[in-house]
């Protein structure tokens, strides 16, 4: 699985855990809701700046975001 899909899966997982809609996350991260949808579905190559916005919008850290089974072992 490529990194775009892994990032999308992790964003969606955290968003659902925090009971946020795509629209609510987009508002908090100051990005468009359709962009969140594209990222979650692995259709966007997200920039580091936008990833940071989404991670902050999810009220988590880069360490917590990437310290997950999704990113281990390929």
C-alpha positions in Angstrom: 0.0 0.0 0.0 1.4 3.4 -0.9 1.9 6.3 1.6 -1.0 8.4 0.2 -3.5 5.6 1.1 -1.9 5.0 4.5 -2.1 8.7 5.4 -5.7 8.8 4.2 -6.7 5.7 6.3 -5.0 7.1 9.4 -6.8 10.5 9.0 -10.1 8.9 8.5 -9.5 6.5 11.5 -8.7 9.4 13.8 -11.5 11.6 12.5 -14.0 8.8 13.2 -12.5 8.2 16.7 -13.0 11.8 17.5 -16.5 11.8 16.2 -15.8 14.5 13.6 -17.5 14.8 10.2 -15.3 15.6 7.2 -16.9 19.0 7.2 -15.9 19.6 10.9 -12.4 18.5 10.3 -12.1 20.6 7.2 -13.3 23.6 9.2 -10.8 23.0 12.0 -7.9 22.5 9.6 -9.0 25.3 7.3 -9.2 23.2 4.2 -12.1 22.3 1.9 -14.3 19.3 2.8 -13.8 17.8 -0.7 -10.1 17.9 -0.1 -10.4 15.9 3.1 -12.5 13.4 1.2 -9.8 13.1 -1.5 -7.1 12.7 1.1 -9.0 10.0 3.0 -9.6 8.0 -0.1 -5.9 8.2 -1.2 -6.6 10.3 -4.2 -4.5 13.3 -3.2 -0.8 13.7 -2.7 -0.9 15.8 0.5 1.7 18.4 1.2 3.5 18.5 4.5 1.8 21.9 5.4 -1.7 20.5 4.8 -0.9 17.3 6.6 0.2 19.5 9.6 -3.1 21.4 9.4 -5.1 18.1 9.4 -3.1 16.6 12.3 -3.6 19.8 14.3 -7.3 19.8 13.4 -7.4 16.2 14.7 -5.8 17.5 18.0 -3.0 15.1 17.8 0.8 15.2 17.2 2.9 14.0 14.3 4.5 11.4 16.6 1.0 10.0 17.6 -0.2 10.2 14.0 2.7 8.2 12.6 3.3 5.9 15.6 0.6 3.5 14.4 0.4 0.0 12.9 -0.7 1.6 9.6 2.9 2.9 9.1 4.8 -0.2 10.3 6.3 -2.9 8.2 5.9 -1.4 4.7 
